[in-house]
Amino acid sequence: MGLDLSAAGVTPKAAVLKRASVRFGQFTAIEDLSLEIEAGAFYSVLGPSGCGKSTLLRLVSDLVPAASGSVEVLGKTVEEARLAREFAFVFQDATLLPWRSALKNVELPLEIGRSRGIRPPSGGRSPRELLELVGLKGREDALPHELSGGMRQRVAIARALVCQPRILLMDEPFGALDEITRDHLNLQLLNIWQETGVTVLFVTHSIPEAVFLGQKVLMLKARPGRLKEVVDIDLPYPRLIRDRESPEFIRYASRLRDILEQC
Ligand SMILES: Nc1ncnc2c1ncn2[C@@H]1O[C@H](COP(=O)(O)OP(=O)(O)OP(=O)(O)O)[C@@H](O)[C@H]1O
């Protein structure tokens, strides 16, 4: 059992990786990654294709094991954290069940939990309230094919939040959306983050998106996947789309581009 630090009044880190490596057969996808993820913070994850961004999310969520080193999530082992449903995923594809309405899709994790005898967490937002939080009030009964791509992603975000995860793992969730929809969802995601206090790990290929969202940007380098740098983004929240034209924003973007070129 991991040590329950919260019982002692200490807020544990969202995740602590110590010299963690992931191997697929002979191939090393992540090597010697040491990192502390602060609880409640928003991290963007950026790096060249194949540097291990998705693998990092899978490592933290117990989908792939560490071949060496250690990973702790909220003061627990990754397995304990998974069983306690401490994290939830949002992928590029919303992966909604096509025959279920938006509301029924959001309710699904609760139903699955109940079928396994897990009581829904108390005090959280209901599926209806979550749909309202993501801006889909009035569309509860719509089927996925009746919603736009951006709306489907919002349903996926509401579904991810329904079991009140403490960590939200987002793997290029807006990568397939047009720029206007993406901007809109970026703003909405920041609202949700601030309202819920959830820790976010957000993988993106977009430098402006990484700067716009993150308090910190984890920069990974490839072959093998290693931590290159953690860049603090000292821009205040709430952030506005037009802030992306500010000299500070442009300076951060250009710094990240320089680092990426060395990855
Ligand atoms: N299940 C697997 N079996 C074998 N190799 C894998 C597996 N999963 C990932 N890899 C390899 O590990 C490396 C890292 O993959 P990962 O998907 O984490 O990269 P990424 O940074 O998310 O890439 P992209 O930006 O292109 O999505 C890649 O070289 C990939 O081919």
The ligand as a Tripos MOL2 file, in Angstrom:
@<TRIPOS>MOLECULE
LIG
   31    33     1     0     0
SMALL
NO_CHARGES

@<TRIPOS>ATOM
      1 N1          2.6300   -0.8020  -27.8960 N.pl3     1 LIG1
      2 C1          3.7770   -0.4450  -28.4850 C.ar      1 LIG1
      3 N2          4.6150   -1.3470  -29.0050 N.ar      1 LIG1
      4 C2          5.7880   -0.9890  -29.5810 C.ar      1 LIG1
      5 N3          6.2220    0.2890  -29.6810 N.ar      1 LIG1
      6 C3          5.4100    1.2410  -29.1920 C.ar      1 LIG1
      7 C4          4.1610    0.9440  -28.5810 C.ar      1 LIG1
      8 N4          3.5830    2.1110  -28.1830 N.ar      1 LIG1
      9 C5          4.4390    3.0950  -28.5500 C.ar      1 LIG1
     10 N5          5.5240    2.5800  -29.1500 N.ar      1 LIG1
     11 C6          6.6860    3.3300  -29.6510 C.3       1 LIG1
     12 O1          7.1350    4.1720  -28.6010 O.3       1 LIG1
     13 C7          7.5200    5.4480  -29.1100 C.3       1 LIG1
     14 C8          6.7370    6.5250  -28.4050 C.3       1 LIG1
     15 O2          5.3860    6.4190  -28.7960 O.3       1 LIG1
     16 P1          4.2890    7.4980  -28.3400 P.3       1 LIG1
     17 O3          3.0070    7.1280  -28.9860 O.co2     1 LIG1
     18 O4          4.3400    7.6130  -26.8720 O.co2     1 LIG1
     19 O5          4.8980    8.8180  -28.9860 O.3       1 LIG1
     20 P2          4.2250   10.2590  -29.1140 P.3       1 LIG1
     21 O6          5.2530   11.2520  -28.6770 O.co2     1 LIG1
     22 O7          2.9180   10.2880  -28.4180 O.co2     1 LIG1
     23 O8          4.0420   10.3140  -30.7000 O.3       1 LIG1
     24 P3          3.0770   11.2130  -31.6190 P.3       1 LIG1
     25 O9          3.4210   12.6390  -31.3270 O.co2     1 LIG1
     26 O10         3.4690   10.8140  -33.0120 O.co2     1 LIG1
     27 O11         1.6660   10.8510  -31.2630 O.co2     1 LIG1
     28 C9          7.2730    5.4110  -30.6180 C.3       1 LIG1
     29 O12         8.4860    5.1260  -31.2680 O.3       1 LIG1
     30 C10         6.2990    4.2710  -30.7910 C.3       1 LIG1
     31 O13         6.4650    3.6320  -32.0410 O.3       1 LIG1
@<TRIPOS>BOND
     1     1     2 1
     2     2     3 ar
     3     2     7 ar
     4     3     4 ar
     5     4     5 ar
     6     5     6 ar
     7     6     7 ar
     8     6    10 ar
     9     7     8 ar
    10     8     9 ar
    11     9    10 ar
    12    10    11 1
    13    11    12 1
    14    11    30 1
    15    12    13 1
    16    13    14 1
    17    13    28 1
    18    14    15 1
    19    15    16 1
    20    16    17 2
    21    16    18 1
    22    16    19 1
    23    19    20 1
    24    20    21 2
    25    20    22 1
    26    20    23 1
    27    23    24 1
    28    24    25 2
    29    24    26 1
    30    24    27 1
    31    28    29 1
    32    28    30 1
    33    30    31 1
@<TRIPOS>SUBSTRUCTURE
     1 LIG1         1 GROUP 0 **** ****
